[in-house]
Amino acid sequence: MSGYLHLTAPHAAFELLTGAQALTEYRFNRGAARHLFCRYCGSKSFYQPRSHPDCFSVNLRCVGGGAQQRASVQPFDGQRWEASAKTLLSG
């Protein structure tokens, strides 16, 4: 388990302030998701999920300003990924 807490943000609402030069990416399976992580420490702060092609998934643990304390976390069944992703899109 990585501890990644997904915060979905539309592309227009996302701005990477620093560190773009340290990012590297990998793609697997269908190649639709663009997984970005720090080439030096391995942290995955955000990525382009296949379930939300118009948004980034941002790791809430990498967002400052008390964002973790203000967020509500919803459970997600990763063993039934396809069905669970549809519930995210519908609500």
PDB file of N, CA, C and O in Angstrom:
ATOM      1  N   MET A   1       0.835  -1.184   0.000  1.00  0.00           N
ATOM      2  CA  MET A   1       0.000   0.000   0.000  1.00  0.00           C
ATOM      3  C   MET A   1       0.882   1.250   0.000  1.00  0.00           C
ATOM      4  O   MET A   1       1.826   1.353   0.783  1.00  0.00           O
ATOM      5  N   SER A   2       0.572   2.172  -0.862  1.00  0.00           N
ATOM      6  CA  SER A   2       1.442   3.346  -1.019  1.00  0.00           C
ATOM      7  C   SER A   2       1.065   4.516  -0.121  1.00  0.00           C
ATOM      8  O   SER A   2       1.894   5.394   0.118  1.00  0.00           O
ATOM      9  N   GLY A   3      -0.153   4.547   0.378  1.00  0.00           N
ATOM     10  CA  GLY A   3      -0.588   5.682   1.171  1.00  0.00           C
ATOM     11  C   GLY A   3      -1.058   6.858   0.341  1.00  0.00           C
ATOM     12  O   GLY A   3      -1.306   7.937   0.880  1.00  0.00           O
ATOM     13  N   TYR A   4      -1.182   6.667  -0.959  1.00  0.00           N
ATOM     14  CA  TYR A   4      -1.614   7.724  -1.873  1.00  0.00           C
ATOM     15  C   TYR A   4      -3.076   8.061  -1.596  1.00  0.00           C
ATOM     16  O   TYR A   4      -3.932   7.176  -1.601  1.00  0.00           O
ATOM     17  N   LEU A   5      -3.361   9.328  -1.356  1.00  0.00           N
ATOM     18  CA  LEU A   5      -4.735   9.799  -1.171  1.00  0.00           C
ATOM     19  C   LEU A   5      -5.116  10.630  -2.391  1.00  0.00           C
ATOM     20  O   LEU A   5      -4.603  11.732  -2.584  1.00  0.00           O
ATOM     21  N   HIS A   6      -6.018  10.096  -3.213  1.00  0.00           N
ATOM     22  CA  HIS A   6      -6.379  10.720  -4.488  1.00  0.00           C
ATOM     23  C   HIS A   6      -7.259  11.955  -4.304  1.00  0.00           C
ATOM     24  O   HIS A   6      -8.290  11.904  -3.633  1.00  0.00           O
ATOM     25  N   LEU A   7      -6.842  13.040  -4.897  1.00  0.00           N
ATOM     26  CA  LEU A   7      -7.618  14.271  -4.985  1.00  0.00           C
ATOM     27  C   LEU A   7      -7.699  14.596  -6.468  1.00  0.00           C
ATOM     28  O   LEU A   7      -6.694  14.953  -7.084  1.00  0.00           O
ATOM     29  N   THR A   8      -8.887  14.475  -7.043  1.00  0.00           N
ATOM     30  CA  THR A   8      -9.041  14.688  -8.478  1.00  0.00           C
ATOM     31  C   THR A   8      -9.194  16.176  -8.766  1.00  0.00           C
ATOM     32  O   THR A   8     -10.042  16.853  -8.186  1.00  0.00           O
ATOM     33  N   ALA A   9      -8.358  16.669  -9.673  1.00  0.00           N
ATOM     34  CA  ALA A   9      -8.368  18.094 -10.027  1.00  0.00           C
ATOM     35  C   ALA A   9      -8.418  18.239 -11.540  1.00  0.00           C
ATOM     36  O   ALA A   9      -7.607  17.632 -12.239  1.00  0.00           O
ATOM     37  N   PRO A  10      -9.358  19.034 -12.067  1.00  0.00           N
ATOM     38  CA  PRO A  10      -9.383  19.282 -13.510  1.00  0.00           C
ATOM     39  C   PRO A  10      -8.063  19.884 -13.976  1.00  0.00           C
ATOM     40  O   PRO A  10      -7.426  20.637 -13.239  1.00  0.00           O
ATOM     41  N   HIS A  11      -7.654  19.556 -15.192  1.00  0.00           N
ATOM     42  CA  HIS A  11      -6.387  20.078 -15.721  1.00  0.00           C
ATOM     43  C   HIS A  11      -6.280  21.591 -15.567  1.00  0.00           C
ATOM     44  O   HIS A  11      -5.216  22.101 -15.215  1.00  0.00           O
ATOM     45  N   ALA A  12      -7.364  22.311 -15.825  1.00  0.00           N
ATOM     46  CA  ALA A  12      -7.344  23.780 -15.754  1.00  0.00           C
ATOM     47  C   ALA A  12      -7.122  24.299 -14.337  1.00  0.00           C
ATOM     48  O   ALA A  12      -6.688  25.437 -14.159  1.00  0.00           O
ATOM     49  N   ALA A  13      -7.416  23.480 -13.330  1.00  0.00           N
ATOM     50  CA  ALA A  13      -7.266  23.911 -11.937  1.00  0.00           C
ATOM     51  C   ALA A  13      -5.937  23.468 -11.330  1.00  0.00           C
ATOM     52  O   ALA A  13      -5.681  23.728 -10.155  1.00  0.00           O
ATOM     53  N   PHE A  14      -5.100  22.810 -12.105  1.00  0.00           N
ATOM     54  CA  PHE A  14      -3.835  22.265 -11.602  1.00  0.00           C
ATOM     55  C   PHE A  14      -2.668  23.066 -12.145  1.00  0.00           C
ATOM     56  O   PHE A  14      -2.608  23.361 -13.338  1.00  0.00           O
ATOM     57  N   GLU A  15      -1.738  23.418 -11.262  1.00  0.00           N
ATOM     58  CA  GLU A  15      -0.505  24.078 -11.679  1.00  0.00           C
ATOM     59  C   GLU A  15       0.641  23.497 -10.863  1.00  0.00           C
ATOM     60  O   GLU A  15       0.638  23.576  -9.634  1.00  0.00           O
ATOM     61  N   LEU A  16       1.603  22.924 -11.534  1.00  0.00           N
ATOM     62  CA  LEU A  16       2.802  22.411 -10.883  1.00  0.00           C
ATOM     63  C   LEU A  16       3.757  23.585 -10.711  1.00  0.00           C
ATOM     64  O   LEU A  16       4.222  24.158 -11.696  1.00  0.00           O
ATOM     65  N   LEU A  17       4.049  23.940  -9.481  1.00  0.00           N
ATOM     66  CA  LEU A  17       4.850  25.131  -9.208  1.00  0.00           C
ATOM     67  C   LEU A  17       6.348  24.894  -9.367  1.00  0.00           C
ATOM     68  O   LEU A  17       7.055  25.758  -9.884  1.00  0.00           O
ATOM     69  N   THR A  18       6.836  23.749  -8.936  1.00  0.00           N
ATOM     70  CA  THR A  18       8.264  23.441  -9.037  1.00  0.00           C
ATOM     71  C   THR A  18       8.448  21.949  -9.273  1.00  0.00           C
ATOM     72  O   THR A  18       7.538  21.151  -9.046  1.00  0.00           O
ATOM     73  N   GLY A  19       9.623  21.593  -9.725  1.00  0.00           N
ATOM     74  CA  GLY A  19      10.004  20.187  -9.804  1.00  0.00           C
ATOM     75  C   GLY A  19       9.704  19.451 -11.086  1.00  0.00           C
ATOM     76  O   GLY A  19       9.926  18.242 -11.151  1.00  0.00           O
ATOM     77  N   ALA A  20       9.207  20.125 -12.115  1.00  0.00           N
ATOM     78  CA  ALA A  20       8.870  19.432 -13.362  1.00  0.00           C
ATOM     79  C   ALA A  20      10.088  18.707 -13.946  1.00  0.00           C
ATOM     80  O   ALA A  20       9.940  17.632 -14.527  1.00  0.00           O
ATOM     81  N   GLN A  21      11.273  19.273 -13.802  1.00  0.00           N
ATOM     82  CA  GLN A  21      12.484  18.668 -14.351  1.00  0.00           C
ATOM     83  C   GLN A  21      12.852  17.371 -13.639  1.00  0.00           C
ATOM     84  O   GLN A  21      13.621  16.578 -14.182  1.00  0.00           O
ATOM     85  N   ALA A  22      12.330  17.135 -12.450  1.00  0.00           N
ATOM     86  CA  ALA A  22      12.641  15.921 -11.698  1.00  0.00           C
ATOM     87  C   ALA A  22      11.659  14.785 -11.979  1.00  0.00           C
ATOM     88  O   ALA A  22      11.843  13.673 -11.484  1.00  0.00           O
ATOM     89  N   LEU A  23      10.622  15.054 -12.767  1.00  0.00           N
ATOM     90  CA  LEU A  23       9.604  14.037 -13.025  1.00  0.00           C
ATOM     91  C   LEU A  23      10.027  13.063 -14.115  1.00  0.00           C
ATOM     92  O   LEU A  23      10.672  13.435 -15.095  1.00  0.00           O
ATOM     93  N   THR A  24       9.653  11.835 -13.923  1.00  0.00           N
ATOM     94  CA  THR A  24       9.778  10.810 -14.958  1.00  0.00           C
ATOM     95  C   THR A  24       8.446  10.075 -14.991  1.00  0.00           C
ATOM     96  O   THR A  24       7.655  10.199 -14.056  1.00  0.00           O
ATOM     97  N   GLU A  25       8.184   9.322 -16.035  1.00  0.00           N
ATOM     98  CA  GLU A  25       6.886   8.679 -16.154  1.00  0.00           C
ATOM     99  C   GLU A  25       7.009   7.230 -16.578  1.00  0.00           C
ATOM    100  O   GLU A  25       8.016   6.807 -17.146  1.00  0.00           O
ATOM    101  N   TYR A  26       5.960   6.482 -16.289  1.00  0.00           N
ATOM    102  CA  TYR A  26       5.828   5.139 -16.850  1.00  0.00           C
ATOM    103  C   TYR A  26       4.372   4.900 -17.199  1.00  0.00           C
ATOM    104  O   TYR A  26       3.468   5.497 -16.614  1.00  0.00           O
ATOM    105  N   ARG A  27       4.165   4.033 -18.147  1.00  0.00           N
ATOM    106  CA  ARG A  27       2.826   3.620 -18.577  1.00  0.00           C
ATOM    107  C   ARG A  27       2.830   2.104 -18.644  1.00  0.00           C
ATOM    108  O   ARG A  27       3.848   1.491 -18.966  1.00  0.00           O
ATOM    109  N   PHE A  28       1.695   1.505 -18.342  1.00  0.00           N
ATOM    110  CA  PHE A  28       1.605   0.053 -18.433  1.00  0.00           C
ATOM    111  C   PHE A  28       0.219  -0.335 -18.913  1.00  0.00           C
ATOM    112  O   PHE A  28      -0.671   0.506 -19.030  1.00  0.00           O
ATOM    113  N   ASN A  29       0.050  -1.611 -19.187  1.00  0.00           N
ATOM    114  CA  ASN A  29      -1.217  -2.177 -19.646  1.00  0.00           C
ATOM    115  C   ASN A  29      -1.714  -1.424 -20.875  1.00  0.00           C
ATOM    116  O   ASN A  29      -1.087  -1.514 -21.931  1.00  0.00           O
ATOM    117  N   ARG A  30      -2.797  -0.699 -20.778  1.00  0.00           N
ATOM    118  CA  ARG A  30      -3.378   0.007 -21.919  1.00  0.00           C
ATOM    119  C   ARG A  30      -2.615   1.277 -22.298  1.00  0.00           C
ATOM    120  O   ARG A  30      -2.811   1.801 -23.395  1.00  0.00           O
ATOM    121  N   GLY A  31      -1.768   1.771 -21.432  1.00  0.00           N
ATOM    122  CA  GLY A  31      -1.000   2.979 -21.703  1.00  0.00           C
ATOM    123  C   GLY A  31      -1.794   4.264 -21.555  1.00  0.00           C
ATOM    124  O   GLY A  31      -1.295   5.344 -21.869  1.00  0.00           O
ATOM    125  N   ALA A  32      -3.037   4.151 -21.075  1.00  0.00           N
ATOM    126  CA  ALA A  32      -3.900   5.326 -20.973  1.00  0.00           C
ATOM    127  C   ALA A  32      -3.537   6.212 -19.782  1.00  0.00           C
ATOM    128  O   ALA A  32      -3.672   7.434 -19.848  1.00  0.00           O
ATOM    129  N   ALA A  33      -3.084   5.604 -18.712  1.00  0.00           N
ATOM    130  CA  ALA A  33      -2.700   6.380 -17.529  1.00  0.00           C
ATOM    131  C   ALA A  33      -1.239   6.802 -17.661  1.00  0.00           C
ATOM    132  O   ALA A  33      -0.391   6.031 -18.111  1.00  0.00           O
ATOM    133  N   ARG A  34      -0.968   8.026 -17.266  1.00  0.00           N
ATOM    134  CA  ARG A  34       0.396   8.570 -17.304  1.00  0.00           C
ATOM    135  C   ARG A  34       0.860   8.728 -15.864  1.00  0.00           C
ATOM    136  O   ARG A  34       0.495   9.692 -15.191  1.00  0.00           O
ATOM    137  N   HIS A  35       1.663   7.784 -15.394  1.00  0.00           N
ATOM    138  CA  HIS A  35       2.131   7.783 -14.009  1.00  0.00           C
ATOM    139  C   HIS A  35       3.412   8.596 -13.912  1.00  0.00           C
ATOM    140  O   HIS A  35       4.414   8.268 -14.546  1.00  0.00           O
ATOM    141  N   LEU A  36       3.374   9.653 -13.119  1.00  0.00           N
ATOM    142  CA  LEU A  36       4.517  10.544 -12.946  1.00  0.00           C
ATOM    143  C   LEU A  36       5.065  10.396 -11.532  1.00  0.00           C
ATOM    144  O   LEU A  36       4.305  10.311 -10.568  1.00  0.00           O
ATOM    145  N   PHE A  37       6.375  10.367 -11.418  1.00  0.00           N
ATOM    146  CA  PHE A  37       6.991  10.287 -10.098  1.00  0.00           C
ATOM    147  C   PHE A  37       8.355  10.953 -10.125  1.00  0.00           C
ATOM    148  O   PHE A  37       8.932  11.172 -11.190  1.00  0.00           O
ATOM    149  N   CYS A  38       8.866  11.275  -8.936  1.00  0.00           N
ATOM    150  CA  CYS A  38      10.163  11.934  -8.814  1.00  0.00           C
ATOM    151  C   CYS A  38      11.271  10.932  -9.123  1.00  0.00           C
ATOM    152  O   CYS A  38      11.341   9.861  -8.520  1.00  0.00           O
ATOM    153  N   ARG A  39      12.128  11.292 -10.064  1.00  0.00           N
ATOM    154  CA  ARG A  39      13.208  10.384 -10.459  1.00  0.00           C
ATOM    155  C   ARG A  39      14.259  10.221  -9.361  1.00  0.00           C
ATOM    156  O   ARG A  39      15.080   9.306  -9.435  1.00  0.00           O
ATOM    157  N   TYR A  40      14.253  11.080  -8.352  1.00  0.00           N
ATOM    158  CA  TYR A  40      15.255  11.024  -7.294  1.00  0.00           C
ATOM    159  C   TYR A  40      14.782  10.265  -6.057  1.00  0.00           C
ATOM    160  O   TYR A  40      15.520   9.440  -5.517  1.00  0.00           O
ATOM    161  N   CYS A  41      13.561  10.536  -5.606  1.00  0.00           N
ATOM    162  CA  CYS A  41      13.089   9.899  -4.370  1.00  0.00           C
ATOM    163  C   CYS A  41      11.965   8.888  -4.603  1.00  0.00           C
ATOM    164  O   CYS A  41      11.637   8.116  -3.703  1.00  0.00           O
ATOM    165  N   GLY A  42      11.370   8.884  -5.800  1.00  0.00           N
ATOM    166  CA  GLY A  42      10.316   7.927  -6.115  1.00  0.00           C
ATOM    167  C   GLY A  42       8.919   8.349  -5.708  1.00  0.00           C
ATOM    168  O   GLY A  42       7.970   7.594  -5.916  1.00  0.00           O
ATOM    169  N   SER A  43       8.764   9.537  -5.131  1.00  0.00           N
ATOM    170  CA  SER A  43       7.441   9.997  -4.701  1.00  0.00           C
ATOM    171  C   SER A  43       6.534  10.196  -5.907  1.00  0.00           C
ATOM    172  O   SER A  43       6.947  10.710  -6.946  1.00  0.00           O
ATOM    173  N   LYS A  44       5.293   9.776  -5.736  1.00  0.00           N
ATOM    174  CA  LYS A  44       4.280   9.965  -6.781  1.00  0.00           C
ATOM    175  C   LYS A  44       3.316  11.030  -6.275  1.00  0.00           C
ATOM    176  O   LYS A  44       2.413  10.741  -5.490  1.00  0.00           O
ATOM    177  N   SER A  45       3.515  12.257  -6.728  1.00  0.00           N
ATOM    178  CA  SER A  45       2.705  13.365  -6.218  1.00  0.00           C
ATOM    179  C   SER A  45       1.440  13.602  -7.038  1.00  0.00           C
ATOM    180  O   SER A  45       0.453  14.119  -6.514  1.00  0.00           O
ATOM    181  N   PHE A  46       1.457  13.228  -8.327  1.00  0.00           N
ATOM    182  CA  PHE A  46       0.255  13.346  -9.159  1.00  0.00           C
ATOM    183  C   PHE A  46       0.440  12.487 -10.409  1.00  0.00           C
ATOM    184  O   PHE A  46       1.558  12.118 -10.768  1.00  0.00           O
ATOM    185  N   TYR A  47      -0.681  12.176 -11.065  1.00  0.00           N
ATOM    186  CA  TYR A  47      -0.619  11.433 -12.320  1.00  0.00           C
ATOM    187  C   TYR A  47      -1.903  11.640 -13.111  1.00  0.00           C
ATOM    188  O   TYR A  47      -2.889  12.173 -12.601  1.00  0.00           O
ATOM    189  N   GLN A  48      -1.868  11.211 -14.360  1.00  0.00           N
ATOM    190  CA  GLN A  48      -3.025  11.289 -15.249  1.00  0.00           C
ATOM    191  C   GLN A  48      -3.722   9.929 -15.237  1.00  0.00           C
ATOM    192  O   GLN A  48      -3.228   8.992 -15.864  1.00  0.00           O
ATOM    193  N   PRO A  49      -4.861   9.791 -14.538  1.00  0.00           N
ATOM    194  CA  PRO A  49      -5.530   8.492 -14.484  1.00  0.00           C
ATOM    195  C   PRO A  49      -6.343   8.204 -15.749  1.00  0.00           C
ATOM    196  O   PRO A  49      -6.818   9.121 -16.420  1.00  0.00           O
ATOM    197  N   ARG A  50      -6.489   6.939 -16.054  1.00  0.00           N
ATOM    198  CA  ARG A  50      -7.322   6.576 -17.208  1.00  0.00           C
ATOM    199  C   ARG A  50      -8.796   6.754 -16.900  1.00  0.00           C
ATOM    200  O   ARG A  50      -9.599   6.919 -17.818  1.00  0.00           O
ATOM    201  N   SER A  51      -9.170   6.725 -15.627  1.00  0.00           N
ATOM    202  CA  SER A  51     -10.581   6.857 -15.246  1.00  0.00           C
ATOM    203  C   SER A  51     -11.097   8.286 -15.387  1.00  0.00           C
ATOM    204  O   SER A  51     -12.303   8.492 -15.521  1.00  0.00           O
ATOM    205  N   HIS A  52     -10.209   9.273 -15.360  1.00  0.00           N
ATOM    206  CA  HIS A  52     -10.578  10.689 -15.450  1.00  0.00           C
ATOM    207  C   HIS A  52      -9.642  11.378 -16.444  1.00  0.00           C
ATOM    208  O   HIS A  52      -8.706  12.059 -16.023  1.00  0.00           O
ATOM    209  N   PRO A  53      -9.867  11.220 -17.750  1.00  0.00           N
ATOM    210  CA  PRO A  53      -8.927  11.756 -18.729  1.00  0.00           C
ATOM    211  C   PRO A  53      -8.839  13.282 -18.757  1.00  0.00           C
ATOM    212  O   PRO A  53      -7.905  13.832 -19.341  1.00  0.00           O
ATOM    213  N   ASP A  54      -9.791  13.970 -18.139  1.00  0.00           N
ATOM    214  CA  ASP A  54      -9.765  15.435 -18.115  1.00  0.00           C
ATOM    215  C   ASP A  54      -9.245  15.993 -16.794  1.00  0.00           C
ATOM    216  O   ASP A  54      -9.298  17.201 -16.563  1.00  0.00           O
ATOM    217  N   CYS A  55      -8.743  15.112 -15.927  1.00  0.00           N
ATOM    218  CA  CYS A  55      -8.275  15.524 -14.595  1.00  0.00           C
ATOM    219  C   CYS A  55      -6.931  14.881 -14.277  1.00  0.00           C
ATOM    220  O   CYS A  55      -6.532  13.893 -14.894  1.00  0.00           O
ATOM    221  N   PHE A  56      -6.252  15.459 -13.311  1.00  0.00           N
ATOM    222  CA  PHE A  56      -5.100  14.815 -12.685  1.00  0.00           C
ATOM    223  C   PHE A  56      -5.553  14.253 -11.356  1.00  0.00           C
ATOM    224  O   PHE A  56      -6.462  14.794 -10.726  1.00  0.00           O
ATOM    225  N   SER A  57      -4.934  13.178 -10.927  1.00  0.00           N
ATOM    226  CA  SER A  57      -5.113  12.681  -9.574  1.00  0.00           C
ATOM    227  C   SER A  57      -3.903  13.166  -8.792  1.00  0.00           C
ATOM    228  O   SER A  57      -2.768  12.792  -9.088  1.00  0.00           O
ATOM    229  N   VAL A  58      -4.152  13.989  -7.804  1.00  0.00           N
ATOM    230  CA  VAL A  58      -3.092  14.584  -6.996  1.00  0.00           C
ATOM    231  C   VAL A  58      -3.045  13.849  -5.655  1.00  0.00           C
ATOM    232  O   VAL A  58      -4.086  13.580  -5.057  1.00  0.00           O
ATOM    233  N   ASN A  59      -1.850  13.528  -5.187  1.00  0.00           N
ATOM    234  CA  ASN A  59      -1.707  12.890  -3.888  1.00  0.00           C
ATOM    235  C   ASN A  59      -1.937  13.953  -2.811  1.00  0.00           C
ATOM    236  O   ASN A  59      -1.119  14.855  -2.634  1.00  0.00           O
ATOM    237  N   LEU A  60      -3.042  13.839  -2.105  1.00  0.00           N
ATOM    238  CA  LEU A  60      -3.395  14.818  -1.083  1.00  0.00           C
ATOM    239  C   LEU A  60      -2.280  14.987  -0.055  1.00  0.00           C
ATOM    240  O   LEU A  60      -2.132  16.057   0.535  1.00  0.00           O
ATOM    241  N   ARG A  61      -1.501  13.939   0.159  1.00  0.00           N
ATOM    242  CA  ARG A  61      -0.394  14.025   1.125  1.00  0.00           C
ATOM    243  C   ARG A  61       0.718  14.966   0.639  1.00  0.00           C
ATOM    244  O   ARG A  61       1.590  15.346   1.421  1.00  0.00           O
ATOM    245  N   CYS A  62       0.692  15.336  -0.632  1.00  0.00           N
ATOM    246  CA  CYS A  62       1.700  16.246  -1.193  1.00  0.00           C
ATOM    247  C   CYS A  62       1.187  17.673  -1.318  1.00  0.00           C
ATOM    248  O   CYS A  62       1.882  18.531  -1.862  1.00  0.00           O
ATOM    249  N   VAL A  63      -0.009  17.939  -0.827  1.00  0.00           N
ATOM    250  CA  VAL A  63      -0.608  19.272  -0.909  1.00  0.00           C
ATOM    251  C   VAL A  63      -0.490  19.932   0.457  1.00  0.00           C
ATOM    252  O   VAL A  63      -0.858  19.339   1.470  1.00  0.00           O
ATOM    253  N   GLY A  64       0.015  21.146   0.486  1.00  0.00           N
ATOM    254  CA  GLY A  64       0.189  21.868   1.744  1.00  0.00           C
ATOM    255  C   GLY A  64      -1.034  22.673   2.130  1.00  0.00           C
ATOM    256  O   GLY A  64      -2.111  22.502   1.559  1.00  0.00           O
ATOM    257  N   GLY A  65      -0.863  23.536   3.086  1.00  0.00           N
ATOM    258  CA  GLY A  65      -1.919  24.461   3.484  1.00  0.00           C
ATOM    259  C   GLY A  65      -3.056  23.833   4.272  1.00  0.00           C
ATOM    260  O   GLY A  65      -4.156  24.385   4.305  1.00  0.00           O
ATOM    261  N   GLY A  66      -2.816  22.692   4.907  1.00  0.00           N
ATOM    262  CA  GLY A  66      -3.857  22.068   5.716  1.00  0.00           C
ATOM    263  C   GLY A  66      -4.920  21.332   4.912  1.00  0.00           C
ATOM    264  O   GLY A  66      -6.000  21.049   5.429  1.00  0.00           O
ATOM    265  N   ALA A  67      -4.625  21.018   3.652  1.00  0.00           N
ATOM    266  CA  ALA A  67      -5.617  20.367   2.783  1.00  0.00           C
ATOM    267  C   ALA A  67      -6.074  19.019   3.334  1.00  0.00           C
ATOM    268  O   ALA A  67      -7.248  18.671   3.207  1.00  0.00           O
ATOM    269  N   GLN A  68      -5.177  18.261   3.937  1.00  0.00           N
ATOM    270  CA  GLN A  68      -5.548  16.945   4.470  1.00  0.00           C
ATOM    271  C   GLN A  68      -6.602  17.057   5.567  1.00  0.00           C
ATOM    272  O   GLN A  68      -7.488  16.209   5.670  1.00  0.00           O
ATOM    273  N   GLN A  69      -6.507  18.089   6.373  1.00  0.00           N
ATOM    274  CA  GLN A  69      -7.453  18.258   7.469  1.00  0.00           C
ATOM    275  C   GLN A  69      -8.833  18.688   6.968  1.00  0.00           C
ATOM    276  O   GLN A  69      -9.835  18.431   7.635  1.00  0.00           O
ATOM    277  N   ARG A  70      -8.898  19.332   5.816  1.00  0.00           N
ATOM    278  CA  ARG A  70     -10.174  19.825   5.287  1.00  0.00           C
ATOM    279  C   ARG A  70     -10.869  18.838   4.353  1.00  0.00           C
ATOM    280  O   ARG A  70     -12.037  19.029   4.015  1.00  0.00           O
ATOM    281  N   ALA A  71     -10.177  17.798   3.936  1.00  0.00           N
ATOM    282  CA  ALA A  71     -10.719  16.860   2.945  1.00  0.00           C
ATOM    283  C   ALA A  71     -11.519  15.750   3.613  1.00  0.00           C
ATOM    284  O   ALA A  71     -11.273  15.391   4.765  1.00  0.00           O
ATOM    285  N   SER A  72     -12.476  15.218   2.869  1.00  0.00           N
ATOM    286  CA  SER A  72     -13.171  14.011   3.321  1.00  0.00           C
ATOM    287  C   SER A  72     -12.749  12.877   2.407  1.00  0.00           C
ATOM    288  O   SER A  72     -12.772  13.017   1.184  1.00  0.00           O
ATOM    289  N   VAL A  73     -12.365  11.758   2.993  1.00  0.00           N
ATOM    290  CA  VAL A  73     -11.854  10.615   2.246  1.00  0.00           C
ATOM    291  C   VAL A  73     -12.972   9.607   2.053  1.00  0.00           C
ATOM    292  O   VAL A  73     -13.646   9.231   3.012  1.00  0.00           O
ATOM    293  N   GLN A  74     -13.173   9.164   0.801  1.00  0.00           N
ATOM    294  CA  GLN A  74     -14.182   8.164   0.478  1.00  0.00           C
ATOM    295  C   GLN A  74     -13.488   6.848   0.171  1.00  0.00           C
ATOM    296  O   GLN A  74     -12.514   6.826  -0.581  1.00  0.00           O
ATOM    297  N   PRO A  75     -13.975   5.744   0.744  1.00  0.00           N
ATOM    298  CA  PRO A  75     -13.354   4.435   0.473  1.00  0.00           C
ATOM    299  C   PRO A  75     -13.493   4.050  -1.006  1.00  0.00           C
ATOM    300  O   PRO A  75     -14.447   4.450  -1.673  1.00  0.00           O
ATOM    301  N   PHE A  76     -12.539   3.276  -1.502  1.00  0.00           N
ATOM    302  CA  PHE A  76     -12.529   2.819  -2.892  1.00  0.00           C
ATOM    303  C   PHE A  76     -12.110   1.357  -2.905  1.00  0.00           C
ATOM    304  O   PHE A  76     -11.090   1.002  -2.314  1.00  0.00           O
ATOM    305  N   ASP A  77     -12.881   0.504  -3.570  1.00  0.00           N
ATOM    306  CA  ASP A  77     -12.598  -0.929  -3.640  1.00  0.00           C
ATOM    307  C   ASP A  77     -11.656  -1.205  -4.803  1.00  0.00           C
ATOM    308  O   ASP A  77     -12.098  -1.356  -5.942  1.00  0.00           O
ATOM    309  N   GLY A  78     -10.377  -1.269  -4.521  1.00  0.00           N
ATOM    310  CA  GLY A  78      -9.378  -1.485  -5.558  1.00  0.00           C
ATOM    311  C   GLY A  78      -9.386  -2.879  -6.146  1.00  0.00           C
ATOM    312  O   GLY A  78      -8.890  -3.071  -7.256  1.00  0.00           O
ATOM    313  N   GLN A  79      -9.933  -3.860  -5.442  1.00  0.00           N
ATOM    314  CA  GLN A  79     -10.024  -5.210  -5.991  1.00  0.00           C
ATOM    315  C   GLN A  79     -11.075  -5.284  -7.097  1.00  0.00           C
ATOM    316  O   GLN A  79     -11.005  -6.159  -7.961  1.00  0.00           O
ATOM    317  N   ARG A  80     -12.028  -4.390  -7.076  1.00  0.00           N
ATOM    318  CA  ARG A  80     -13.065  -4.315  -8.114  1.00  0.00           C
ATOM    319  C   ARG A  80     -12.963  -2.947  -8.795  1.00  0.00           C
ATOM    320  O   ARG A  80     -13.913  -2.164  -8.820  1.00  0.00           O
ATOM    321  N   TRP A  81     -11.769  -2.691  -9.345  1.00  0.00           N
ATOM    322  CA  TRP A  81     -11.417  -1.372  -9.843  1.00  0.00           C
ATOM    323  C   TRP A  81     -12.411  -0.832 -10.860  1.00  0.00           C
ATOM    324  O   TRP A  81     -12.873   0.300 -10.717  1.00  0.00           O
ATOM    325  N   GLU A  82     -12.751  -1.608 -11.881  1.00  0.00           N
ATOM    326  CA  GLU A  82     -13.631  -1.121 -12.949  1.00  0.00           C
ATOM    327  C   GLU A  82     -14.988  -0.659 -12.399  1.00  0.00           C
ATOM    328  O   GLU A  82     -15.451   0.431 -12.734  1.00  0.00           O
ATOM    329  N   ALA A  83     -15.615  -1.473 -11.568  1.00  0.00           N
ATOM    330  CA  ALA A  83     -16.910  -1.126 -10.991  1.00  0.00           C
ATOM    331  C   ALA A  83     -16.782   0.082 -10.054  1.00  0.00           C
ATOM    332  O   ALA A  83     -17.649   0.955 -10.039  1.00  0.00           O
ATOM    333  N   SER A  84     -15.709   0.124  -9.284  1.00  0.00           N
ATOM    334  CA  SER A  84     -15.514   1.228  -8.354  1.00  0.00           C
ATOM    335  C   SER A  84     -15.259   2.542  -9.093  1.00  0.00           C
ATOM    336  O   SER A  84     -15.736   3.596  -8.672  1.00  0.00           O
ATOM    337  N   ALA A  85     -14.513   2.480 -10.187  1.00  0.00           N
ATOM    338  CA  ALA A  85     -14.235   3.697 -10.967  1.00  0.00           C
ATOM    339  C   ALA A  85     -15.526   4.278 -11.531  1.00  0.00           C
ATOM    340  O   ALA A  85     -15.664   5.498 -11.623  1.00  0.00           O
ATOM    341  N   LYS A  86     -16.470   3.427 -11.907  1.00  0.00           N
ATOM    342  CA  LYS A  86     -17.746   3.924 -12.431  1.00  0.00           C
ATOM    343  C   LYS A  86     -18.505   4.699 -11.363  1.00  0.00           C
ATOM    344  O   LYS A  86     -19.193   5.668 -11.685  1.00  0.00           O
ATOM    345  N   THR A  87     -18.398   4.298 -10.103  1.00  0.00           N
ATOM    346  CA  THR A  87     -19.081   5.042  -9.038  1.00  0.00           C
ATOM    347  C   THR A  87     -18.467   6.419  -8.859  1.00  0.00           C
ATOM    348  O   THR A  87     -19.169   7.365  -8.501  1.00  0.00           O
ATOM    349  N   LEU A  88     -17.161   6.547  -9.103  1.00  0.00           N
ATOM    350  CA  LEU A  88     -16.511   7.855  -9.013  1.00  0.00           C
ATOM    351  C   LEU A  88     -17.025   8.789 -10.114  1.00  0.00           C
ATOM    352  O   LEU A  88     -17.279   9.969  -9.875  1.00  0.00           O
ATOM    353  N   LEU A  89     -17.172   8.243 -11.312  1.00  0.00           N
ATOM    354  CA  LEU A  89     -17.623   9.049 -12.439  1.00  0.00           C
ATOM    355  C   LEU A  89     -19.072   9.490 -12.286  1.00  0.00           C
ATOM    356  O   LEU A  89     -19.461  10.549 -12.778  1.00  0.00           O
ATOM    357  N   SER A  90     -19.870   8.673 -11.602  1.00  0.00           N
ATOM    358  CA  SER A  90     -21.295   9.007 -11.464  1.00  0.00           C
ATOM    359  C   SER A  90     -21.567   9.920 -10.287  1.00  0.00           C
ATOM    360  O   SER A  90     -22.656  10.488 -10.199  1.00  0.00           O
ATOM    361  N   GLY A  91     -20.635  10.080  -9.397  1.00  0.00           N
ATOM    362  CA  GLY A  91     -20.974  10.894  -8.246  1.00  0.00           C
ATOM    363  C   GLY A  91     -19.863  11.622  -7.650  1.00  0.00           C
ATOM    364  O   GLY A  91     -20.051  12.340  -6.668  1.00  0.00           O
TER     365      GLY A  91
END
